[in-house]
Amino acid sequence: MTFRQVIEKYGYPVISKEVARRVQYAKKAVAEGREKNHGDYQKLCGLAVDKNGQKSQFNCEKWKFLLEAPFNCSSECCTIMKKNPMKQYEKETGRVPVVATMACESRLRKEQWLIHGCNAFDAKRPRSQPMSFWTEQDVLEYIYTRKIPYAQEVYGDIFIDENGKYHTTKAQRTGCVFCMFGCHLEKSPNRFQQLAVSHPKLYNYCIGGGCEVDGVWLPDNKGLGLGKVLDYIGVKYEKEDNENGKILELDKK
């Protein structure tokens, strides 16, 4: 399936995999009248409690408004377009992967690392993840101090701020060009504002287009319609130019 087909069938990837998944299944439960005791719905409404009767740490009520969104949310794109082909390859060849995921990237990855460690040979799906205990700061420091070549045209220069933290002047991290996970946390210029300058045609396809079908916002022949989704979650995506007509970079000061 293409990214567009995944959106059409399941929904847009917004906020994070965990939140998008909760919204996806909570909306399904509401449609089927099962929301009263549904775990994802309870967490989105801030009503979930742990075994001690205390408010659960997994509550995410700040994203409850996504239940009323005019579009569907989902985290299926990663599973369908990346994980499933990898699993099929492993099944056909008998090989297992070495991956560069880090525990700091998500709560789920942290939990998996605490359970299995760096070499998850006892997991249902064996794998080696030697960078689990690294942080993004560790990665930037390693590249900076050892002068490791990297895609400088994408990430810009690496610099150290007044607090001793490492940053890049352009993209802080990259992934699927269509993905909206985490974009609400990015400072301007965010990934879409940078895309407007680096790849304007692709930007227009991502942001433009979209139409309402039976009350649900979906891509159309003109584009994916991300603009409406980003507007709903309060993320700016218009191009921001400086006086030289180039995308603004992060201030090194």
N, C-alpha and C positions, 0 to 999 in steps of 0.2 A: 504493500500500500504506500502511496505517496503521502507527504505531509498534509496536503489538502484533503485527501480522502480520509485520513485519520481525524482531522478536524470535523469534517462533515458527519462522520459516524459517531464520534465520541465527544469532541469538544476541544476548546483552546487550552494550551498549557500556560497557566498564569500563577503567579506568586511562588509556589514551590510544588514539588511532586506530592508531598504529603497533603497540602491544603487542597490542591486540585483534585486529588483522589477522594478526599473527604467530601468535597462539594459534589463531585460526580455521583457518588453513592447516596449521599444525603438527599439530593434532588430526586433521585430514582425512588428512594423510600417515601418521600413526600408524595410523589405522583401515584404511588401504590397504596398510600394511606398507612404506611408502616413507620412513620417518623417518631411516634411517641416513645418507643423504646430502642430506636436505632442508634448505635454507638456513634457513627460519624455525625449524625444530626445533633446528638447531645453535645458532642465536643464543639461543634460550630456555634452552638447556643450557649456554651459555657456551663453546661449542666452536668457534665461527666464528673464522677468522683472516683477516688482510688479505693483500695481495700480497707482503708482506715476511715472512710467517709469524708475525706478531705477533697477539696477541689483538685481534679486531675491536672497534672502538668501538660497533658496532651490537649487540653482545651485550647481552642483557637477562635474565640468569639469575635475578635476584631475583623474576621473575614466572613462573618455571618451574612453581610450584605451581598455576597456573591450568590447566595441562594435565590436572590431576586434578579440576578443578572439576565439581560436579554439574550445571552449566549450560554452555551454549555461549557463546563470546565472538565478537563481530563489530563491525566499524566500518561495516557496510553501511547503517545507518540514514541517515547524512548523504548518502551517494551516492544512495540510492533516493528519499528524501523531499525533498532540496534540490537536489543537483547535477544529477540527471537532468532534472527539470522546467526548470531554468535552461538547460541545454544544448539542450533541445527548443525553448525560446523563442528562443534565439539562432539555431538552425537555421531556424526558421520566419520570423524577422524580419530576419535578417542583422545584427542589432545585437550589440555586444560590451559587456561589463560594466566598470564602475568599482567596485572593491571596496576595503574598508577593512582587509584582512588585514595583519598586521604580522609581520616576520621573527622577532621574539622569541617568537611564540606556539608555534612548533614547529620542530624541526630540518628538517622537510621544507619548510616555508615559507621558512626561512632559505636552504636550498640553492637553491630556485627563484628567490629574489631575487638571489642571487649570480650565477646563470646569466643571468637575463633583465633584472634591474633593475626599476625601478618601472613602466615601460611595456613590457610583454612583447608587443610587436607581432610579434616573430619566433617566438613560441611556437606550438605546434600549435593551441592555443585562445587567441587574442589577448585581452588584457585590460590594464586600467590599474589599478595598485595603489599609489596615491600615498603611502599611509601606511606602506609597508614598513619604512622606516628609523626610524619612531617606536617608542618603547617605551611600556609602560603608564604609566610615570612621566611621560613627555612628555604623554600624554593628560590625566592628572589635573592636572598643573601648568597646562596650557593652560586647562582648564575652571575651575580654582581662581583663577588670576591674572586671567583675563579675564571672570570671573563669567558663564560660559556656562550657560544653563538646562539642567537635566538631570533625569532621573526620580529625584528626591530620596526619594520614598516607597519606592523599591526599593534605592537605593544608600546612603541616609543622608547624613550630612555628610562632606565631604572635610576632612581635617586633616593636619598635618605632624608627624611624630614627632621624637624627640630627635636622630635621625640625619639629619634633613632629607628623609625619604622621605614620599611622599604615600600616604594610605590612605583608604578609605571605611569608615564605621561599620557599614554593613549589607553587602549583597552586594558582593563584590569585582569580579565580572563575572557576566554572565548568558548563557544560551543556552537550548536546549530544556529544558523543565521536567522531562522524563523522563530526561535524559542523566546518566550517572554518570562521564563522562570528567573526570578531575582532582579529583573530590570527595575522594579520599584525601589530597590536599594542603591542604585547607581547614581552618582553625581553627574551633573551635566558637564560635558556631552555624554549621554548614555549610548548604548550600543546602536540604537536606531538613529540617533542624531549623527553618529559617526558614519553609519551606513548611507545616510542621505548624501554625504559628500563622497565617500569612497566608491559606492555602487548605486548611483541614482535610479537606474532602471529597476534593479532588484528592490530598492527601497519603495518605489512606487507600487510594485507588485505586492509587497508585504503590507504596506499601510493602506493602500487604496482598495477599491472594490468592496465587495460584501453586499449582501441583501438579506432581507427578512423573509423567511419561509415558515409559514405556520407559527409565527410568533417567535421564531428562533433565528438569531443572526448567524449567517453562514457565508463562506467564500462564494464568489461568483466568477464569471469569465474575466473580469477586470482585475481581480486580485484577491488576497486572503482576508482583507477586511480587518487587519489588526488595529487600525486607527480607532475604530469604535470601541474595541476591547480596552485599549490603552487609555482612552478617554474615561472609560468607566472606572478604572482602577487608579486614575489620577497620575498617569505617567506622561510626561511631555515627549514628543517625538519629532517636532519641527526642527529643521536644520538651524543651528546656531553658528553664524560666521563671525570671525573677527574682521578687522579692517582690511586684512589682506585676502579675505575671501576663503580662508582655510578654516577647518574645524578647530574649535578651541581645544587646547590641551590643558591637562591638570596643572595648576600653578605649583611650581616646584617649591615655593615658599610656604 
